[in-house]
Amino acid sequence: MSELSDGTRLSDHEIRERLRGHQDGGVISALFETGAIRPGIEAALSLRMDALEDEGKHVDAERLGDVLTYVCDVMDRPPVPNWVNR
């Protein structure tokens, strides 16, 4: 779990839920599907957040910002066994 700025924790399940509508066939999808955190994920999440902000979807952008915090805390990692069941 990753701690958010308000002190709450974000579970792996919540990470997947926040990424569900933002799969890209690349690094975001890899995190969603397997828990793998690969090079380029920070940039991909940032670009998606910017696009959401431009669309006026500030809450969605903030939710992806929480995922970005998680990614920065965890750093690079291979696929996580049983990721979808965690």
OpenMM code with the backbone's topology and positions (N, CA, C; nanometers):
from openmm import Vec3, app, unit

residues = "MET SER GLU LEU SER ASP GLY THR ARG LEU SER ASP HIS GLU ILE ARG GLU ARG LEU ARG GLY HIS GLN ASP GLY GLY VAL ILE SER ALA LEU PHE GLU THR GLY ALA ILE ARG PRO GLY ILE GLU ALA ALA LEU SER LEU ARG MET ASP ALA LEU GLU ASP GLU GLY LYS HIS VAL ASP ALA GLU ARG LEU GLY ASP VAL LEU THR TYR VAL CYS ASP VAL MET ASP ARG PRO PRO VAL PRO ASN TRP VAL ASN ARG".split()
positions = [
    Vec3(0.0836, -0.1183, 0.0000),
    Vec3(0.0000, 0.0000, 0.0000),
    Vec3(0.0877, 0.1240, 0.0000),
    Vec3(0.0351, 0.2297, -0.0564),
    Vec3(0.1070, 0.3559, -0.0637),
    Vec3(0.0287, 0.4609, 0.0138),
    Vec3(0.1007, 0.5419, 0.0903),
    Vec3(0.0353, 0.6447, 0.1703),
    Vec3(0.0124, 0.7706, 0.0869),
    Vec3(-0.1086, 0.8239, 0.0976),
    Vec3(-0.1446, 0.9461, 0.0268),
    Vec3(-0.1167, 1.0670, 0.1148),
    Vec3(-0.1271, 1.1851, 0.0580),
    Vec3(-0.0970, 1.3075, 0.1314),
    Vec3(-0.1859, 1.3265, 0.2533),
    Vec3(-0.3064, 1.2696, 0.2509),
    Vec3(-0.3955, 1.2844, 0.3663),
    Vec3(-0.3734, 1.1747, 0.4703),
    Vec3(-0.2710, 1.0893, 0.4498),
    Vec3(-0.2388, 0.9861, 0.5457),
    Vec3(-0.3094, 0.8533, 0.5222),
    Vec3(-0.4042, 0.8490, 0.4284),
    Vec3(-0.4711, 0.7226, 0.3988),
    Vec3(-0.3813, 0.6380, 0.3094),
    Vec3(-0.4155, 0.5112, 0.2992),
    Vec3(-0.3358, 0.4196, 0.2182),
    Vec3(-0.4153, 0.3734, 0.0972),
    Vec3(-0.3453, 0.3574, -0.0125),
    Vec3(-0.4043, 0.3133, -0.1386),
    Vec3(-0.3662, 0.1672, -0.1593),
    Vec3(-0.4662, 0.0790, -0.1684),
    Vec3(-0.4394, -0.0637, -0.1862),
    Vec3(-0.4105, -0.0952, -0.3334),
    Vec3(-0.3588, -0.2156, -0.3567),
    Vec3(-0.3347, -0.2597, -0.4940),
    Vec3(-0.4659, -0.2620, -0.5727),
    Vec3(-0.5729, -0.3046, -0.5077),
    Vec3(-0.7046, -0.3070, -0.5721),
    Vec3(-0.7460, -0.1651, -0.6143),
    Vec3(-0.7233, -0.0679, -0.5283),
    Vec3(-0.7575, 0.0711, -0.5620),
    Vec3(-0.6718, 0.1236, -0.6760),
    Vec3(-0.5466, 0.0815, -0.6808),
    Vec3(-0.4597, 0.1195, -0.7931),
    Vec3(-0.5219, 0.0719, -0.9237),
    Vec3(-0.5610, -0.0562, -0.9272),
    Vec3(-0.6211, -0.1112, -1.0489),
    Vec3(-0.7495, -0.0371, -1.0847),
    Vec3(-0.8320, -0.0072, -0.9865),
    Vec3(-0.9573, 0.0638, -1.0141),
    Vec3(-0.9304, 0.2022, -1.0732),
    Vec3(-0.8307, 0.2698, -1.0239),
    Vec3(-0.7979, 0.4036, -1.0743),
    Vec3(-0.7402, 0.3990, -1.2147),
    Vec3(-0.6815, 0.2860, -1.2514),
    Vec3(-0.6217, 0.2718, -1.3851),
    Vec3(-0.7167, 0.2115, -1.4877),
    Vec3(-0.8261, 0.1531, -1.4422),
    Vec3(-0.9156, 0.0763, -1.5301),
    Vec3(-0.9499, 0.1504, -1.6600),
    Vec3(-0.9884, 0.2719, -1.6540),
    Vec3(-1.0299, 0.3466, -1.7728),
    Vec3(-0.9174, 0.4150, -1.8476),
    Vec3(-0.7938, 0.3911, -1.8060),
    Vec3(-0.6812, 0.4639, -1.8649),
    Vec3(-0.5773, 0.3723, -1.9269),
    Vec3(-0.6136, 0.2487, -1.9530),
    Vec3(-0.5189, 0.1547, -2.0123),
    Vec3(-0.4769, 0.2042, -2.1507),
    Vec3(-0.3487, 0.1848, -2.1788),
    Vec3(-0.2905, 0.2405, -2.3008),
    Vec3(-0.2237, 0.1372, -2.3908),
    Vec3(-0.2291, 0.0103, -2.3524),
    Vec3(-0.1592, -0.0922, -2.4282),
    Vec3(-0.0098, -0.0923, -2.4019),
    Vec3(0.0351, -0.0087, -2.3106),
    Vec3(0.1775, 0.0023, -2.2780),
    Vec3(0.2014, -0.0085, -2.1293),
    Vec3(0.2761, 0.0869, -2.0759),
    Vec3(0.3183, 0.0790, -1.9361),
    Vec3(0.2031, 0.0941, -1.8372),
    Vec3(0.1023, 0.1739, -1.8704),
    Vec3(-0.0136, 0.1863, -1.7812),
    Vec3(-0.0894, 0.0542, -1.7784),
    Vec3(-0.1078, -0.0061, -1.8929),
    Vec3(-0.1748, -0.1366, -1.8994),
    Vec3(-0.0956, -0.2438, -1.8256),
    Vec3(0.0364, -0.2395, -1.8362),
    Vec3(0.1192, -0.3386, -1.7654),
    Vec3(0.0991, -0.3279, -1.6151),
    Vec3(0.0923, -0.2068, -1.5638),
    Vec3(0.0666, -0.1892, -1.4210),
    Vec3(-0.0727, -0.2389, -1.3860),
    Vec3(-0.1712, -0.2034, -1.4650),
    Vec3(-0.3087, -0.2466, -1.4398),
    Vec3(-0.3204, -0.3991, -1.4407),
    Vec3(-0.2605, -0.4630, -1.5402),
    Vec3(-0.2784, -0.6071, -1.5608),
    Vec3(-0.1895, -0.6943, -1.4736),
    Vec3(-0.0671, -0.6487, -1.4450),
    Vec3(0.0294, -0.7370, -1.3791),
    Vec3(0.0972, -0.6769, -1.2565),
    Vec3(0.0812, -0.5475, -1.2352),
    Vec3(0.1509, -0.4823, -1.1251),
    Vec3(0.2924, -0.4408, -1.1600),
    Vec3(0.3353, -0.4703, -1.2823),
    Vec3(0.4716, -0.4342, -1.3244),
    Vec3(0.4839, -0.2828, -1.3371),
    Vec3(0.5925, -0.2303, -1.2839),
    Vec3(0.6214, -0.0873, -1.2966),
    Vec3(0.7464, -0.0767, -1.3822),
    Vec3(0.7278, -0.0250, -1.5035),
    Vec3(0.8342, -0.0205, -1.6029),
    Vec3(0.8779, 0.1232, -1.6301),
    Vec3(0.9974, 0.1386, -1.6855),
    Vec3(1.0418, 0.2721, -1.7236),
    Vec3(0.9381, 0.3382, -1.8155),
    Vec3(0.9150, 0.4645, -1.7938),
    Vec3(0.8204, 0.5398, -1.8747),
    Vec3(0.6823, 0.5537, -1.8119),
    Vec3(0.6566, 0.4813, -1.7042),
    Vec3(0.5239, 0.4884, -1.6422),
    Vec3(0.4967, 0.6275, -1.5856),
    Vec3(0.5978, 0.6906, -1.5284),
    Vec3(0.5768, 0.8242, -1.4721),
    Vec3(0.5339, 0.9220, -1.5805),
    Vec3(0.6034, 0.9183, -1.6941),
    Vec3(0.5699, 1.0091, -1.8047),
    Vec3(0.4308, 0.9788, -1.8599),
    Vec3(0.3986, 0.8503, -1.8740),
    Vec3(0.2673, 0.8130, -1.9279),
    Vec3(0.1552, 0.8597, -1.8361),
    Vec3(0.1726, 0.8416, -1.7057),
    Vec3(0.0700, 0.8870, -1.6109),
    Vec3(0.0592, 1.0395, -1.6116),
    Vec3(0.1722, 1.1069, -1.6174),
    Vec3(0.1711, 1.2540, -1.6197),
    Vec3(0.1000, 1.3074, -1.7437),
    Vec3(0.1274, 1.2470, -1.8580),
    Vec3(0.0602, 1.2896, -1.9815),
    Vec3(-0.0905, 1.2665, -1.9728),
    Vec3(-0.1285, 1.1522, -1.9188),
    Vec3(-0.2712, 1.1218, -1.9050),
    Vec3(-0.3365, 1.2184, -1.8073),
    Vec3(-0.2667, 1.2510, -1.6991),
    Vec3(-0.3191, 1.3484, -1.6026),
    Vec3(-0.3384, 1.4842, -1.6692),
    Vec3(-0.2407, 1.5270, -1.7486),
    Vec3(-0.2521, 1.6549, -1.8198),
    Vec3(-0.3723, 1.6555, -1.9130),
    Vec3(-0.3925, 1.5444, -1.9838),
    Vec3(-0.5069, 1.5348, -2.0752),
    Vec3(-0.6386, 1.5428, -1.9978),
    Vec3(-0.6448, 1.4774, -1.8843),
    Vec3(-0.7660, 1.4824, -1.8021),
    Vec3(-0.7913, 1.6240, -1.7506),
    Vec3(-0.6859, 1.6917, -1.7089),
    Vec3(-0.6999, 1.8309, -1.6645),
    Vec3(-0.7531, 1.9178, -1.7786),
    Vec3(-0.6979, 1.8982, -1.8983),
    Vec3(-0.7426, 1.9751, -2.0151),
    Vec3(-0.8898, 1.9501, -2.0461),
    Vec3(-0.9364, 1.8281, -2.0147),
    Vec3(-1.0766, 1.7922, -2.0377),
    Vec3(-1.1666, 1.8362, -1.9223),
    Vec3(-1.1067, 1.8979, -1.8204),
    Vec3(-1.1842, 1.9414, -1.7044),
    Vec3(-1.2171, 1.8302, -1.6063),
    Vec3(-1.1495, 1.7171, -1.6193),
    Vec3(-1.1738, 1.6020, -1.5312),
    Vec3(-1.0708, 1.6032, -1.4179),
    Vec3(-1.0855, 1.7029, -1.3315),
    Vec3(-0.9868, 1.7272, -1.2271),
    Vec3(-0.9810, 1.6150, -1.1225),
    Vec3(-1.0943, 1.5594, -1.0884),
    Vec3(-1.0965, 1.4504, -0.9900),
    Vec3(-1.0254, 1.3275, -1.0457),
    Vec3(-1.0518, 1.2949, -1.1715),
    Vec3(-0.9836, 1.1811, -1.2340),
    Vec3(-0.8327, 1.2043, -1.2405),
    Vec3(-0.7933, 1.3267, -1.2720),
    Vec3(-0.6506, 1.3595, -1.2774),
    Vec3(-0.5879, 1.3444, -1.1386),
    Vec3(-0.6585, 1.3874, -1.0371),
    Vec3(-0.6080, 1.3747, -0.9002),
    Vec3(-0.5941, 1.2277, -0.8596),
    Vec3(-0.6911, 1.1471, -0.8992),
    Vec3(-0.6858, 1.0037, -0.8683),
    Vec3(-0.5655, 0.9376, -0.9362),
    Vec3(-0.5356, 0.9782, -1.0595),
    Vec3(-0.4153, 0.9259, -1.1262),
    Vec3(-0.2891, 0.9809, -1.0601),
    Vec3(-0.2976, 1.1013, -1.0057),
    Vec3(-0.1847, 1.1568, -0.9312),
    Vec3(-0.1495, 1.0699, -0.8111),
    Vec3(-0.2521, 1.0135, -0.7483),
    Vec3(-0.2278, 0.9214, -0.6374),
    Vec3(-0.1548, 0.7957, -0.6860),
    Vec3(-0.1908, 0.7488, -0.8053),
    Vec3(-0.1216, 0.6332, -0.8636),
    Vec3(0.0236, 0.6703, -0.8938),
    Vec3(0.0451, 0.7904, -0.9428),
    Vec3(0.1813, 0.8355, -0.9713),
    Vec3(0.2645, 0.8374, -0.8426),
    Vec3(0.2058, 0.8822, -0.7333),
    Vec3(0.2753, 0.8796, -0.6038),
    Vec3(0.3131, 0.7364, -0.5672),
    Vec3(0.2205, 0.6451, -0.5856),
    Vec3(0.2446, 0.5029, -0.5599),
    Vec3(0.3616, 0.4529, -0.6433),
    Vec3(0.3592, 0.4831, -0.7728),
    Vec3(0.4642, 0.4388, -0.8643),
    Vec3(0.6000, 0.4938, -0.8207),
    Vec3(0.6038, 0.6197, -0.7825),
    Vec3(0.7301, 0.6812, -0.7395),
    Vec3(0.7801, 0.6203, -0.6088),
    Vec3(0.6889, 0.5791, -0.5225),
    Vec3(0.7276, 0.5142, -0.3969),
    Vec3(0.7842, 0.3748, -0.4216),
    Vec3(0.7239, 0.3012, -0.5137),
    Vec3(0.7613, 0.1622, -0.5377),
    Vec3(0.8806, 0.1510, -0.6325),
    Vec3(0.8862, 0.2352, -0.7323),
    Vec3(0.9892, 0.2340, -0.8363),
    Vec3(0.9728, 0.1128, -0.9271),
    Vec3(1.0768, 0.0788, -1.0038),
    Vec3(1.0696, -0.0317, -1.1003),
    Vec3(1.0492, -0.1645, -1.0292),
    Vec3(0.9621, -0.2485, -1.0867),
    Vec3(0.9448, -0.3840, -1.0341),
    Vec3(0.8872, -0.4726, -1.1433),
    Vec3(0.9153, -0.6021, -1.1335),
    Vec3(0.8611, -0.6987, -1.2295),
    Vec3(0.7139, -0.7243, -1.1992),
    Vec3(0.6477, -0.8034, -1.2830),
    Vec3(0.5084, -0.8395, -1.2526),
    Vec3(0.4967, -0.8996, -1.1123),
    Vec3(0.3853, -0.8698, -1.0484),
    Vec3(0.3597, -0.9143, -0.9107),
    Vec3(0.2742, -1.0407, -0.9148),
    Vec3(0.3208, -1.1491, -0.8536),
    Vec3(0.2376, -1.2703, -0.8497),
    Vec3(0.1020, -1.2419, -0.7867),
    Vec3(-0.0023, -1.2964, -0.8468),
    Vec3(-0.1404, -1.2830, -0.7973),
    Vec3(-0.1871, -1.1373, -0.7872),
    Vec3(-0.1320, -1.0488, -0.8687),
    Vec3(-0.1665, -0.9059, -0.8647),
    Vec3(-0.3164, -0.8825, -0.8683),
    Vec3(-0.3872, -0.9513, -0.9547),
    Vec3(-0.5313, -0.9251, -0.9689),
    Vec3(-0.6120, -0.9755, -0.8510),
    Vec3(-0.5519, -1.0557, -0.7655),
    Vec3(-0.6231, -1.1078, -0.6482),
    Vec3(-0.5856, -1.0371, -0.5191),
    Vec3(-0.4994, -0.9396, -0.5274),
    Vec3(-0.4526, -0.8693, -0.4066),
    Vec3(-0.5473, -0.7598, -0.3679),
] * unit.nanometer
topology = app.Topology()
chain = topology.addChain("A")
for resn in residues:
    res = topology.addResidue(resn, chain)
    for name in ("N", "CA", "C"):
        topology.addAtom(name, app.Element.getBySymbol(name[0]), res)
